[in-house]
């Protein structure tokens, strides 16, 4: 386990998946990251690469061949190496290997950097193309934030406030975790989406056309807040296991396949591309107050 620390935050990261395991706010003595109870949901904040969501038939189609894949990709199960470490920064690396080439035939290096600045944790994804061809991928985050923040509070006291008061439409998922082609409105009031135990009964809420690039988790009962900013990410997922005491705020660059639509990775919706010798980079942040 690797720990980053300043006078405001203490953050834990494990080498499996380079996954956050703790975001502890010192001034309020509050653990804000879900602690991966395996009886409920056994993850804290998986990093999603090289796919986000599910693929049709659990197959990734690349250059006329098919490769077995699982929802959200292999990075979250992979062992990363720590390549840089200071008290307020850690950089983890997952390079291609014979194991990755068997399921994803690109030569790459996937890096995840964590930075502490005051009350803010920055998370940066970098994809380095080490191949002789363009590399196609999706990448995303899946941090689960504790709700409520403390005892003697209720889940329903909390809300998600969007940066812009805008109409919200979710793209519905099938039981297979693929897009069904249907959409549904998501009601808000003054830019706030209330959290309820049944909000995610039909799986995640997926937003593809948001104007907002900032989302704040707050409560009616106090002024403590957690704000996620995602200026580099075009899609956003919201999810919790129904009835569980957390909410996932998920910036994505990429998304699940649609039912009945098999296509090459290069044609997948919201796919990312990095050219030969190039470096892709995208950052989001979590600020506690």
SVG drawing of the C-alpha trace seen along z (x, -y; Angstrom):
<svg xmlns="http://www.w3.org/2000/svg" viewBox="-38 -26 48 40">
<polyline fill="none" stroke="black" stroke-width="0.4" points="0.0,0.0 1.3,-3.5 0.2,-6.5 0.2,-10.2 -0.2,-12.8 -0.3,-16.5 -1.7,-18.6 -5.3,-18.2 -5.5,-14.7 -4.2,-11.2 -4.7,-9.0 -4.1,-5.3 -3.4,-3.5 -2.8,0.2 -0.7,1.6 -3.5,3.9 -5.2,1.7 -3.4,-1.4 -6.7,-1.7 -7.4,-4.3 -8.3,-2.7 -8.7,-5.7 -9.4,-9.4 -9.2,-10.7 -10.0,-14.3 -8.0,-15.3 -9.9,-18.5 -13.2,-16.5 -11.6,-13.1 -13.8,-11.6 -13.1,-8.7 -14.7,-9.6 -14.0,-6.5 -16.1,-3.4 -14.2,-0.7 -15.0,2.2 -17.2,4.4 -17.2,7.6 -20.7,8.4 -21.9,5.3 -19.4,4.2 -15.8,5.2 -14.1,2.2 -13.1,-1.2 -12.3,-3.1 -11.3,-0.9 -9.6,-2.4 -11.2,-1.4 -8.9,-0.6 -8.8,0.3 -12.6,0.4 -15.3,-1.3 -18.5,0.7 -19.3,3.9 -18.5,5.1 -20.9,7.1 -20.5,10.8 -17.7,9.9 -15.4,9.6 -13.1,6.8 -12.9,6.6 -9.6,5.3 -8.3,5.5 -10.5,8.4 -9.8,10.5 -11.7,10.9 -10.3,10.9 -12.0,11.9 -12.7,9.0 -14.6,8.2 -16.6,5.2 -14.3,2.2 -11.2,3.9 -8.2,5.7 -6.3,2.8 -8.3,3.0 -7.1,6.6 -3.5,5.9 -0.5,5.3 1.0,1.9 4.5,0.8 5.3,-2.3 7.6,-4.4 7.6,-7.7 6.9,-8.5 7.0,-11.7 4.9,-12.5 2.3,-14.2 2.7,-12.4 2.7,-8.8 2.9,-7.5 2.0,-3.9 2.7,-2.2 1.2,0.8 3.2,1.6 2.1,4.1 3.2,7.7 2.6,11.1 -0.5,11.4 -2.0,8.1 -1.1,8.7 -3.2,11.9 -6.3,9.8 -5.4,6.4 -2.9,6.4 -1.2,3.1 2.1,2.1 1.4,-0.6 2.1,-2.0 -0.8,-3.0 0.2,-5.4 -1.9,-6.8 -0.6,-9.8 -2.0,-10.9 -1.3,-14.4 -2.2,-16.1 -2.7,-19.9 -4.4,-21.2 -7.8,-19.6 -7.7,-18.3 -6.6,-15.0 -5.7,-15.1 -5.9,-11.9 -4.2,-11.9 -4.4,-9.1 -1.6,-8.8 -1.5,-6.4 1.8,-6.1 1.8,-4.6 4.8,-2.3 3.5,-0.5 4.0,-1.0 0.2,-1.7 -2.4,-4.0 -3.6,-2.7 -7.3,-2.8 -8.7,-2.7 -11.3,-3.9 -10.4,-5.1 -12.5,-6.1 -12.7,-6.3 -15.2,-4.6 -14.6,-6.2 -17.2,-5.2 -17.9,-8.0 -19.3,-7.3 -22.9,-8.5 -23.7,-9.6 -20.4,-11.2 -21.1,-10.4 -23.4,-8.8 -26.9,-10.1 -27.5,-11.0 -29.5,-9.5 -28.7,-8.7 -31.7,-10.7 -30.3,-13.9 -27.8,-14.0 -27.8,-15.4 -25.6,-15.8 -25.4,-19.4 -24.4,-19.9 -22.2,-22.8 -24.9,-23.9 -28.7,-23.7 -29.4,-21.7 -32.0,-19.1 -30.6,-15.6 -31.2,-12.5 -29.8,-9.1 -29.0,-6.5 -30.5,-3.2 -28.6,0.0 -29.9,3.5 -29.6,6.4 -26.4,7.2 -24.9,3.8 -25.1,2.6 -27.0,-0.4 -30.5,0.4 -31.0,-2.6 -33.6,-4.0 -33.3,-7.2 -35.2,-8.6 -35.3,-12.1 -33.7,-12.5 -35.6,-15.0 -33.7,-17.6 -34.5,-20.7 -32.3,-23.8 -29.6,-21.7 -29.7,-19.1 -30.3,-15.4 -31.6,-13.9 -30.1,-10.6 -32.6,-7.9 -32.3,-4.2 -34.0,-3.5 -32.2,-5.9 -30.1,-3.2 -32.6,-0.4 -32.2,-0.3 -28.4,-0.4 -26.2,-3.4 -27.3,-6.8 -25.2,-7.6 -24.9,-11.2 -23.4,-11.8 -24.1,-15.5 -23.5,-17.3 -22.6,-20.9 -21.4,-20.5 -17.8,-19.5 -18.2,-19.7 -20.4,-17.8 -20.7,-18.4 -22.0,-15.8 -23.6,-17.6 -26.2,-17.3 -29.1,-19.4 -27.9,-18.9 -24.4,-20.5 -22.2,-22.4 -19.5,-19.8 -19.0,-18.9 -17.1,-16.6 -16.6,-18.1 -15.5,-16.1 -14.2,-18.1 -13.7,-16.4 -12.8,-19.0 -11.1,-16.4 -14.0,-13.9 -17.0,-14.0 -19.2,-11.3 -20.3,-10.8 -21.7,-7.8 -23.5,-7.7 -24.0,-4.5 -24.5,-2.7 -25.5,0.8 -29.2,0.2 -29.5,-0.4 -25.7,-0.6 -24.3,-3.6 -22.2,-5.1 -22.4,-6.8 -20.0,-6.4 -19.2,-9.6 -17.5,-8.3 -15.8,-10.5 -15.4,-8.5 -13.8,-8.8 -15.6,-5.9 -18.6,-3.8 -20.3,-0.4 -21.3,1.1 -24.9,1.0 -27.0,4.1 -26.7,5.8 -24.0,3.5 -20.6,5.3 -17.8,3.0 -14.1,2.6 -12.5,0.9 -11.6,-2.0 -15.4,-2.6 -16.6,-2.3 -18.5,-5.2 -16.3,-7.9 -13.2,-5.8 -9.8,-7.5 -6.8,-7.3 -3.2,-8.0 -0.8,-8.1 2.5,-6.4 5.0,-7.8 2.2,-10.0 1.0,-10.5 -2.6,-10.8 -3.4,-12.6 -6.6,-13.4 -7.1,-14.6 -9.9,-14.8 -9.9,-15.9 -11.7,-15.3 -11.9,-18.2 -13.0,-17.9 -14.5,-20.8"/>
</svg>
